[in-house]
Amino acid sequence: MLWLKISLPIVLIAGAALAAVALFAARTPAVQKPAQPPTLLVDVAVAKREPVTFSVRSQGVVAPRTRTTMVSEVSGTIVEVSPAFVAGGFFAKGDVLVRIDPRNYETAMKRATATVAQAKTKVATENALAGYAYRDWERLRSLEAADRPASDLTLRKPQLAEAVAGLESAEADLEKATEDLSRTVIRAPYDGMVREKRADIGQFVNTGTPVAETFATDYAEIRLPIPQTDLQYLELERLNADGSLQATLRADIGGVIHNWLAEVVRNEGVFDPDTRVLHLVAQVQDPYASEGEPLRIGTFVSAAIEGMDAGDVFVIPRHSLERGRTLWMVSSETRRLAAEPILTIQPRDLEVVRTDEGFAYVAAGLRDGERYTVTPPENSLPGMRVRINSE
């Protein structure tokens, strides 16, 4: 019985070991699956041709067409000013803005009028005397039966010429006195606005003293600098043919975006020697119109100028391109043993005809309906598998 107690555990251990070895030997080896290549998650867009008219961006400051420093043409004390004669005041052409004390000039005009009357009387007198002198000379010549010519002094021609000259001088003085009197009233030369007031009632002004800075409000102008590289997208020949280009002006006023229509009517004809830009001049009719937001002088605006017709092109977001001309295209491939088509990416160089702040315009290298990545994938290789974000 002792040997049985000793041998039984040994037999059990040996049996368990043999069973374990048999089970390990009979196990089917696991199938090793090949490593799958990484798959990128991408956003895609679809290429589509569309008609495009180029526009050229610029910016500038609104300025008046005409600005004037109004000065007094006579001396005197200002006795009256218009209610519109304040900074920001509007006026119409012909409105009285300032009156200068006219009394001295009224007196001068009365004196000049009297002098003219005296000069006319003298001319009439000399005319009569010249007539008498001529008749006397005719009578004397007939009595003496002589054919001697009469001297100018005998016929009082110098005296008559002096009287006529005196009349002309008196009339000139009257004309000047009349003009000086009219100049005591300073009138608006155009429809406009007072930019700066420099004189007021009670102030004595001399001839040439500035009284105000004004500008016309019939239309405003904006100088728009255009780089040489952008000129090819504008039809400048339309300006040479007395035509115009349409433009849209845009400004942020108090957090609100406002737009105005403008016309580019001319170019300044020379490149700026420092910046190498050509300035176009846009005009806005009636910038202070009561309808809508006024386009105030001094407003900084951005401008989109109508350009040439580009035809049907692909408009691609600029950030979708790599190195400015390469687009990553998404295509599907059918591979053996694959349950469904596999999406891969391939780079493609495009024919880009223009880029602006936001887009690239592609003339060739794409077909309608092709898909491309919205942004260039990082660390990507041609043929890499991708998965579309929305799928």
Secondary structure as a PSIPRED ss2 file (coil, helix, strand):
# PSIPRED VFORMAT (PSIPRED V4.0)

   1 M C   1.000  0.000  0.000
   2 L H   0.000  1.000  0.000
   3 W H   0.000  1.000  0.000
   4 L H   0.000  1.000  0.000
   5 K H   0.000  1.000  0.000
   6 I H   0.000  1.000  0.000
   7 S H   0.000  1.000  0.000
   8 L H   0.000  1.000  0.000
   9 P H   0.000  1.000  0.000
  10 I H   0.000  1.000  0.000
  11 V H   0.000  1.000  0.000
  12 L H   0.000  1.000  0.000
  13 I H   0.000  1.000  0.000
  14 A H   0.000  1.000  0.000
  15 G H   0.000  1.000  0.000
  16 A H   0.000  1.000  0.000
  17 A H   0.000  1.000  0.000
  18 L H   0.000  1.000  0.000
  19 A H   0.000  1.000  0.000
  20 A H   0.000  1.000  0.000
  21 V H   0.000  1.000  0.000
  22 A H   0.000  1.000  0.000
  23 L H   0.000  1.000  0.000
  24 F H   0.000  1.000  0.000
  25 A H   0.000  1.000  0.000
  26 A H   0.000  1.000  0.000
  27 R C   1.000  0.000  0.000
  28 T C   1.000  0.000  0.000
  29 P C   1.000  0.000  0.000
  30 A C   1.000  0.000  0.000
  31 V C   1.000  0.000  0.000
  32 Q C   1.000  0.000  0.000
  33 K C   1.000  0.000  0.000
  34 P C   1.000  0.000  0.000
  35 A C   1.000  0.000  0.000
  36 Q C   1.000  0.000  0.000
  37 P C   1.000  0.000  0.000
  38 P C   1.000  0.000  0.000
  39 T E   0.000  0.000  1.000
  40 L E   0.000  0.000  1.000
  41 L E   0.000  0.000  1.000
  42 V E   0.000  0.000  1.000
  43 D C   1.000  0.000  0.000
  44 V E   0.000  0.000  1.000
  45 A E   0.000  0.000  1.000
  46 V E   0.000  0.000  1.000
  47 A C   1.000  0.000  0.000
  48 K C   1.000  0.000  0.000
  49 R E   0.000  0.000  1.000
  50 E E   0.000  0.000  1.000
  51 P E   0.000  0.000  1.000
  52 V E   0.000  0.000  1.000
  53 T E   0.000  0.000  1.000
  54 F E   0.000  0.000  1.000
  55 S E   0.000  0.000  1.000
  56 V E   0.000  0.000  1.000
  57 R E   0.000  0.000  1.000
  58 S E   0.000  0.000  1.000
  59 Q E   0.000  0.000  1.000
  60 G E   0.000  0.000  1.000
  61 V E   0.000  0.000  1.000
  62 V E   0.000  0.000  1.000
  63 A E   0.000  0.000  1.000
  64 P E   0.000  0.000  1.000
  65 R C   1.000  0.000  0.000
  66 T C   1.000  0.000  0.000
  67 R E   0.000  0.000  1.000
  68 T E   0.000  0.000  1.000
  69 T E   0.000  0.000  1.000
  70 M E   0.000  0.000  1.000
  71 V E   0.000  0.000  1.000
  72 S C   1.000  0.000  0.000
  73 E C   1.000  0.000  0.000
  74 V C   1.000  0.000  0.000
  75 S C   1.000  0.000  0.000
  76 G E   0.000  0.000  1.000
  77 T E   0.000  0.000  1.000
  78 I E   0.000  0.000  1.000
  79 V E   0.000  0.000  1.000
  80 E E   0.000  0.000  1.000
  81 V E   0.000  0.000  1.000
  82 S C   1.000  0.000  0.000
  83 P C   1.000  0.000  0.000
  84 A C   1.000  0.000  0.000
  85 F C   1.000  0.000  0.000
  86 V C   1.000  0.000  0.000
  87 A C   1.000  0.000  0.000
  88 G C   1.000  0.000  0.000
  89 G C   1.000  0.000  0.000
  90 F E   0.000  0.000  1.000
  91 F E   0.000  0.000  1.000
  92 A C   1.000  0.000  0.000
  93 K C   1.000  0.000  0.000
  94 G C   1.000  0.000  0.000
  95 D C   1.000  0.000  0.000
  96 V E   0.000  0.000  1.000
  97 L E   0.000  0.000  1.000
  98 V E   0.000  0.000  1.000
  99 R E   0.000  0.000  1.000
 100 I E   0.000  0.000  1.000
 101 D C   1.000  0.000  0.000
 102 P C   1.000  0.000  0.000
 103 R H   0.000  1.000  0.000
 104 N H   0.000  1.000  0.000
 105 Y H   0.000  1.000  0.000
 106 E H   0.000  1.000  0.000
 107 T H   0.000  1.000  0.000
 108 A H   0.000  1.000  0.000
 109 M H   0.000  1.000  0.000
 110 K H   0.000  1.000  0.000
 111 R H   0.000  1.000  0.000
 112 A H   0.000  1.000  0.000
 113 T H   0.000  1.000  0.000
 114 A H   0.000  1.000  0.000
 115 T H   0.000  1.000  0.000
 116 V H   0.000  1.000  0.000
 117 A H   0.000  1.000  0.000
 118 Q H   0.000  1.000  0.000
 119 A H   0.000  1.000  0.000
 120 K H   0.000  1.000  0.000
 121 T H   0.000  1.000  0.000
 122 K H   0.000  1.000  0.000
 123 V H   0.000  1.000  0.000
 124 A H   0.000  1.000  0.000
 125 T H   0.000  1.000  0.000
 126 E H   0.000  1.000  0.000
 127 N H   0.000  1.000  0.000
 128 A H   0.000  1.000  0.000
 129 L H   0.000  1.000  0.000
 130 A H   0.000  1.000  0.000
 131 G H   0.000  1.000  0.000
 132 Y H   0.000  1.000  0.000
 133 A H   0.000  1.000  0.000
 134 Y H   0.000  1.000  0.000
 135 R H   0.000  1.000  0.000
 136 D H   0.000  1.000  0.000
 137 W H   0.000  1.000  0.000
 138 E H   0.000  1.000  0.000
 139 R H   0.000  1.000  0.000
 140 L H   0.000  1.000  0.000
 141 R H   0.000  1.000  0.000
 142 S H   0.000  1.000  0.000
 143 L H   0.000  1.000  0.000
 144 E H   0.000  1.000  0.000
 145 A C   1.000  0.000  0.000
 146 A C   1.000  0.000  0.000
 147 D C   1.000  0.000  0.000
 148 R C   1.000  0.000  0.000
 149 P C   1.000  0.000  0.000
 150 A C   1.000  0.000  0.000
 151 S C   1.000  0.000  0.000
 152 D C   1.000  0.000  0.000
 153 L C   1.000  0.000  0.000
 154 T C   1.000  0.000  0.000
 155 L C   1.000  0.000  0.000
 156 R C   1.000  0.000  0.000
 157 K H   0.000  1.000  0.000
 158 P H   0.000  1.000  0.000
 159 Q H   0.000  1.000  0.000
 160 L H   0.000  1.000  0.000
 161 A H   0.000  1.000  0.000
 162 E H   0.000  1.000  0.000
 163 A H   0.000  1.000  0.000
 164 V H   0.000  1.000  0.000
 165 A H   0.000  1.000  0.000
 166 G H   0.000  1.000  0.000
 167 L H   0.000  1.000  0.000
 168 E H   0.000  1.000  0.000
 169 S H   0.000  1.000  0.000
 170 A H   0.000  1.000  0.000
 171 E H   0.000  1.000  0.000
 172 A H   0.000  1.000  0.000
 173 D H   0.000  1.000  0.000
 174 L H   0.000  1.000  0.000
 175 E H   0.000  1.000  0.000
 176 K H   0.000  1.000  0.000
 177 A H   0.000  1.000  0.000
 178 T H   0.000  1.000  0.000
 179 E H   0.000  1.000  0.000
 180 D H   0.000  1.000  0.000
 181 L H   0.000  1.000  0.000
 182 S H   0.000  1.000  0.000
 183 R C   1.000  0.000  0.000
 184 T C   1.000  0.000  0.000
 185 V E   0.000  0.000  1.000
 186 I E   0.000  0.000  1.000
 187 R E   0.000  0.000  1.000
 188 A C   1.000  0.000  0.000
 189 P C   1.000  0.000  0.000
 190 Y C   1.000  0.000  0.000
 191 D C   1.000  0.000  0.000
 192 G E   0.000  0.000  1.000
 193 M E   0.000  0.000  1.000
 194 V E   0.000  0.000  1.000
 195 R E   0.000  0.000  1.000
 196 E E   0.000  0.000  1.000
 197 K E   0.000  0.000  1.000
 198 R C   1.000  0.000  0.000
 199 A C   1.000  0.000  0.000
 200 D C   1.000  0.000  0.000
 201 I C   1.000  0.000  0.000
 202 G C   1.000  0.000  0.000
 203 Q C   1.000  0.000  0.000
 204 F E   0.000  0.000  1.000
 205 V E   0.000  0.000  1.000
 206 N C   1.000  0.000  0.000
 207 T C   1.000  0.000  0.000
 208 G C   1.000  0.000  0.000
 209 T C   1.000  0.000  0.000
 210 P E   0.000  0.000  1.000
 211 V E   0.000  0.000  1.000
 212 A E   0.000  0.000  1.000
 213 E E   0.000  0.000  1.000
 214 T E   0.000  0.000  1.000
 215 F E   0.000  0.000  1.000
 216 A E   0.000  0.000  1.000
 217 T C   1.000  0.000  0.000
 218 D C   1.000  0.000  0.000
 219 Y E   0.000  0.000  1.000
 220 A E   0.000  0.000  1.000
 221 E E   0.000  0.000  1.000
 222 I E   0.000  0.000  1.000
 223 R E   0.000  0.000  1.000
 224 L E   0.000  0.000  1.000
 225 P E   0.000  0.000  1.000
 226 I E   0.000  0.000  1.000
 227 P E   0.000  0.000  1.000
 228 Q H   0.000  1.000  0.000
 229 T H   0.000  1.000  0.000
 230 D H   0.000  1.000  0.000
 231 L H   0.000  1.000  0.000
 232 Q H   0.000  1.000  0.000
 233 Y H   0.000  1.000  0.000
 234 L C   1.000  0.000  0.000
 235 E C   1.000  0.000  0.000
 236 L C   1.000  0.000  0.000
 237 E H   0.000  1.000  0.000
 238 R H   0.000  1.000  0.000
 239 L H   0.000  1.000  0.000
 240 N H   0.000  1.000  0.000
 241 A C   1.000  0.000  0.000
 242 D C   1.000  0.000  0.000
 243 G C   1.000  0.000  0.000
 244 S C   1.000  0.000  0.000
 245 L E   0.000  0.000  1.000
 246 Q E   0.000  0.000  1.000
 247 A E   0.000  0.000  1.000
 248 T E   0.000  0.000  1.000
 249 L E   0.000  0.000  1.000
 250 R E   0.000  0.000  1.000
 251 A E   0.000  0.000  1.000
 252 D E   0.000  0.000  1.000
 253 I E   0.000  0.000  1.000
 254 G C   1.000  0.000  0.000
 255 G C   1.000  0.000  0.000
 256 V E   0.000  0.000  1.000
 257 I E   0.000  0.000  1.000
 258 H E   0.000  0.000  1.000
 259 N E   0.000  0.000  1.000
 260 W E   0.000  0.000  1.000
 261 L E   0.000  0.000  1.000
 262 A E   0.000  0.000  1.000
 263 E E   0.000  0.000  1.000
 264 V E   0.000  0.000  1.000
 265 V E   0.000  0.000  1.000
 266 R E   0.000  0.000  1.000
 267 N E   0.000  0.000  1.000
 268 E E   0.000  0.000  1.000
 269 G E   0.000  0.000  1.000
 270 V E   0.000  0.000  1.000
 271 F E   0.000  0.000  1.000
 272 D C   1.000  0.000  0.000
 273 P C   1.000  0.000  0.000
 274 D C   1.000  0.000  0.000
 275 T C   1.000  0.000  0.000
 276 R C   1.000  0.000  0.000
 277 V E   0.000  0.000  1.000
 278 L E   0.000  0.000  1.000
 279 H E   0.000  0.000  1.000
 280 L E   0.000  0.000  1.000
 281 V E   0.000  0.000  1.000
 282 A E   0.000  0.000  1.000
 283 Q E   0.000  0.000  1.000
 284 V E   0.000  0.000  1.000
 285 Q E   0.000  0.000  1.000
 286 D C   1.000  0.000  0.000
 287 P C   1.000  0.000  0.000
 288 Y C   1.000  0.000  0.000
 289 A C   1.000  0.000  0.000
 290 S C   1.000  0.000  0.000
 291 E C   1.000  0.000  0.000
 292 G C   1.000  0.000  0.000
 293 E C   1.000  0.000  0.000
 294 P C   1.000  0.000  0.000
 295 L C   1.000  0.000  0.000
 296 R C   1.000  0.000  0.000
 297 I C   1.000  0.000  0.000
 298 G C   1.000  0.000  0.000
 299 T C   1.000  0.000  0.000
 300 F E   0.000  0.000  1.000
 301 V E   0.000  0.000  1.000
 302 S E   0.000  0.000  1.000
 303 A E   0.000  0.000  1.000
 304 A E   0.000  0.000  1.000
 305 I E   0.000  0.000  1.000
 306 E E   0.000  0.000  1.000
 307 G E   0.000  0.000  1.000
 308 M E   0.000  0.000  1.000
 309 D E   0.000  0.000  1.000
 310 A E   0.000  0.000  1.000
 311 G E   0.000  0.000  1.000
 312 D E   0.000  0.000  1.000
 313 V E   0.000  0.000  1.000
 314 F E   0.000  0.000  1.000
 315 V E   0.000  0.000  1.000
 316 I E   0.000  0.000  1.000
 317 P E   0.000  0.000  1.000
 318 R H   0.000  1.000  0.000
 319 H H   0.000  1.000  0.000
 320 S H   0.000  1.000  0.000
 321 L C   1.000  0.000  0.000
 322 E E   0.000  0.000  1.000
 323 R C   1.000  0.000  0.000
 324 G C   1.000  0.000  0.000
 325 R C   1.000  0.000  0.000
 326 T E   0.000  0.000  1.000
 327 L E   0.000  0.000  1.000
 328 W E   0.000  0.000  1.000
 329 M E   0.000  0.000  1.000
 330 V E   0.000  0.000  1.000
 331 S E   0.000  0.000  1.000
 332 S E   0.000  0.000  1.000
 333 E E   0.000  0.000  1.000
 334 T C   1.000  0.000  0.000
 335 R C   1.000  0.000  0.000
 336 R C   1.000  0.000  0.000
 337 L C   1.000  0.000  0.000
 338 A C   1.000  0.000  0.000
 339 A C   1.000  0.000  0.000
 340 E C   1.000  0.000  0.000
 341 P C   1.000  0.000  0.000
 342 I E   0.000  0.000  1.000
 343 L E   0.000  0.000  1.000
 344 T E   0.000  0.000  1.000
 345 I E   0.000  0.000  1.000
 346 Q E   0.000  0.000  1.000
 347 P E   0.000  0.000  1.000
 348 R E   0.000  0.000  1.000
 349 D E   0.000  0.000  1.000
 350 L C   1.000  0.000  0.000
 351 E E   0.000  0.000  1.000
 352 V E   0.000  0.000  1.000
 353 V E   0.000  0.000  1.000
 354 R E   0.000  0.000  1.000
 355 T E   0.000  0.000  1.000
 356 D C   1.000  0.000  0.000
 357 E C   1.000  0.000  0.000
 358 G C   1.000  0.000  0.000
 359 F E   0.000  0.000  1.000
 360 A E   0.000  0.000  1.000
 361 Y E   0.000  0.000  1.000
 362 V E   0.000  0.000  1.000
 363 A E   0.000  0.000  1.000
 364 A E   0.000  0.000  1.000
 365 G C   1.000  0.000  0.000
 366 L C   1.000  0.000  0.000
 367 R C   1.000  0.000  0.000
 368 D C   1.000  0.000  0.000
 369 G C   1.000  0.000  0.000
 370 E C   1.000  0.000  0.000
 371 R E   0.000  0.000  1.000
 372 Y E   0.000  0.000  1.000
 373 T E   0.000  0.000  1.000
 374 V C   1.000  0.000  0.000
 375 T C   1.000  0.000  0.000
 376 P C   1.000  0.000  0.000
 377 P C   1.000  0.000  0.000
 378 E C   1.000  0.000  0.000
 379 N C   1.000  0.000  0.000
 380 S C   1.000  0.000  0.000
 381 L C   1.000  0.000  0.000
 382 P C   1.000  0.000  0.000
 383 G C   1.000  0.000  0.000
 384 M C   1.000  0.000  0.000
 385 R E   0.000  0.000  1.000
 386 V E   0.000  0.000  1.000
 387 R E   0.000  0.000  1.000
 388 I E   0.000  0.000  1.000
 389 N C   1.000  0.000  0.000
 390 S C   1.000  0.000  0.000
 391 E C   1.000  0.000  0.000
